[in-house]
Amino acid sequence: MFQQNVILTPGAGYHPDPAKPLRDGDDISWMGRARVGDDQGNSSACTLFGIANWVGIMLGIDIPDAEIIAAWERARMRLYGNLKGGLTVPQAWWAAQKEGWLYSHQTAERVRDMSTLAIAPLLGCYEITEGWRHPNAAGCICHTDTQVIGYHLVVIAEHGYVGENGGGAPSPRILWIQNSWKLKWGYKGCGQLTEDYHRKYCKQLWKINP
């Protein structure tokens, strides 16, 4: 039986075909291409960090953390929101447009499934459990508990498979996420979620049209 803490082990030099899913042993060093938003600190700016990470992946623009926090503060004041809270995805998209990070055609749209993940990363809004605080070295978020401790947005950057099952049986699928809780979190700032966890705890799924 598939255990939810099985990890996708980083490989040693083989870079997979980007058009195909990641598999156990593949080199995932490509995650390093989107090293923006490494530390949101104690802010509730995860939505804006998520959009900045999307910009880093898709447009190759490295937006400094301090600039993201400053944009978050400006957006909260302009929107007269709860100054102790964060921004919704539409509000964060609006702020990113005002900051010039996105073009006018790059609209944010709520979606029901991950069918567009092959085209561009998605933004996932999750109820998070204790396992998010202590992922293992490969970034696997172990979630044996069910108590929700908060809400968080991350970039869903890629999907992969855990191991290789024999006899043609499909391998369990996982999602690679890019977080904004420092590079020391998980595997170089990235983590893994099982599809079961995603289905249970993902409350909103958004795409930005590239």
N, C-alpha and C positions, 0 to 999 in steps of 0.2 A: 504494500500500500504506500502511496506517495506521501512522504512526510513534508510538511510545509517549511521545514528549515533546511531542506536540501539546497545546496548552493551550485551556482554556475561557476566553475573554477576558472580563474584567469589562465590563459595558456602561455606558451613561451615562444612567441614570435610569429605564429601563423595568423595572418589577418584574413578574416572571412570575406566572402563575396558580400558587399553591402546590400545586394538585392535579395539575399537569403537570410533566414533567421539565424541568430547566434546559437551555437551548440557548445556543449561542455568541452573545455579545452581551447576554445577560440580566444584569440587575443582581443581584449576589450579596451586596449589603450586608447582607441579612438574617442573614448569618453572624455579624454583630456582636451578635446578640441573646444569644449564649451565651458571653459573655466571662468565664468562670470557669476557673480552673486555667491561668493564663497561664504559669506557670513552676514546674515540679516540681524545678528545680535539679539537683543531683547525686543525688537520691533515686531509689529504684526504686518510686516510688508511682504509676506510670502507671495501674494498675487503679483505684485510689481516685480519681485525678484524672478518669479516664474516667467513672466513675459520677457524680462531682460535675458534670461537664460535661453528662451526661444529665439530671441534676436541673435544671441551669440552663436547658436547652432546653425540657424538658417542664413544669417547675413554676415557672420564672421565679425561682428562688431562687439568689442569688449567694453562693456559699460561698467565703470568702477563702482564698487559697493557704495562709496560715499555719495556718488551721484544718484544712485537708486534710492537711498534713504532720503536725500534732499528732495527728490521728486515725489516721494511718498508723503513727506511732510507738506509740500506745496499742494498736492492733490487733496489731502484731508482738510486743509484750511479752505480751499476753494469749494469743496463739496459740503462744508459744514458738517462733516461726519463726526462720529464718536472718536475723539482724539486718542482714546486708549485702545481703539479697535483698528481693524484693518480695512482694506478696500475690497469690494466685490470685484469679480472678474471684469464686468463692464466698466466699472469705475477705474480699475487699473489700466484697462485698454484705453480709455479716454485719456488718462494721464500719460501713457506711453505715446499716444498721438500728439498731445500737447508738447511733449519733450522732444518730438522729432525722431523717436526710435522706430516708428512704424510708418509706412506709407498709407495714403488714404484708402487704398483698395484692400488693405490687410485688416479686414474686419474680424471681430470675434463672434463665434457662433456656437451655441450649445448643441452638443450632439448626443446621440444615444448609444453609439458603439464606437469601436476603435478602427473602423474600416479605413479611415484616412491616415492612420499612423504610418503607412508606407510612403506617404507624400510629405508629411511634416510632423514634428512632435506634437503631442497633445498636452493640455493642462488638466490635471486631475485634482479635484477637491475632495479630501478624505477626512473621515473621522479617524483619528489616530489612537493607537493603543500603546501600552508601555514598551512594546518591542521597538518602537521607533527611537527610543532613547538609547538603546544598546544593541545596534546591529552588529553582526560579526564582521571579521576582517574582509570578507568578500561582499559585504553590503546586504546580506540577507536579513530581512526584518522578521525575526521569529515572533509569532503571534499566537502563543498558546493561551493568552489571556483574552478576555472579551470586553474589559472595561474601557470605555472611551474616555480619554484624558484631554482631548482637545480637537481642534480642526486645523488643517494645514493644506497648502497647495504645493504641488511639485510638478515638474515636467516629466511626462512619460515619453522617454526618448527612444525606446527600442523594445522589441520583444525577443525572447530567446526560448530555448528549451533546456530542461534539466536532464542531462545525461542522454544516453542513446539506448532506447529500449530494443530488445531483440524481437525477432519474428515480425517485424513490420508494425509493431504496436506504436501508436503515437506517444511521443514524450510529453510529460507535463510542461505546460507553458508558463513562463514567468515574464514579468515586466521589469525592464530597467528604468529606474527613475533617477532624475537629477535633483538633488536637494539643495538647500541654501544654508546648511548648518556647518560650514567649514569643511575644508578638504580632508580633515582627519575623521570625519563622520563616514562610516561605511567603507566602501571601496573608492577612494579618491573623491569623496563627496557624493558618490552615487550609491544607489541601493537596489534591492530586488524585492518585488512583491509577487506572490502567487496570484493566479487569476481568481482563485476562490476568495482571497482577501480583497482583491479589487472589486469583485461583485458585491461583497458584503458591505464594504466600508466606503466605496467611492460614491459620493453624493451628487457630484456634478462633474461633467466631462465637457471640456471646451476645446475647440480648434480655432486657430488663427489662420485665415486664408492666406497662403503664401503668394 
